[in-house]
């Protein structure tokens, strides 16, 4: 369910804007997307796990807020990020 240190490091290195960047919206959205996609297999096996589903919805909402912020601040970075992550919008 959680990301390993190596997985997290790989995602951060791929989406960071500068060396040591771990807090930019791009990195945060990418990390949330990885966590969300890792939970999909869990919910296929555990259909009645409503407590974890609540956490999933919180992550999805947080990602949406970050994407809205990024779109409002810099649309080109937003477009590049959603294309890289394969998100619908």
MOWOWO-V880567 format. One record per residue. RES is the residue in three letters. NEAR is the number of other ideal C-beta (glycine too) atoms within 10 Angstrom. Layout:
RES:NEAR  RES:NEAR
This chain:
UNK:9  UNK:8  UNK:14  UNK:8  UNK:7  UNK:8  UNK:14  UNK:17  UNK:12  UNK:13  UNK:17  UNK:19  UNK:11  UNK:11  UNK:21  UNK:16  UNK:11  UNK:6  UNK:6  UNK:7  UNK:13  UNK:12  UNK:11  UNK:17  UNK:22  UNK:22  UNK:21  UNK:19  UNK:25  UNK:21  UNK:19  UNK:20  UNK:22  UNK:16  UNK:19  UNK:14  UNK:11  UNK:13  UNK:19  UNK:9  UNK:10  UNK:13  UNK:13  UNK:8  UNK:7  UNK:11  UNK:8  UNK:7  UNK:14  UNK:8  UNK:7  UNK:13  UNK:15  UNK:9  UNK:13  UNK:16  UNK:10  UNK:11  UNK:15  UNK:14  UNK:11  UNK:14  UNK:21  UNK:13  UNK:12  UNK:18  UNK:21  UNK:13  UNK:14  UNK:21  UNK:16  UNK:9  UNK:10  UNK:13  UNK:10  UNK:7  UNK:15  UNK:20  UNK:13  UNK:13  UNK:22  UNK:17  UNK:9  UNK:14  UNK:18  UNK:8  UNK:12  UNK:5  UNK:9
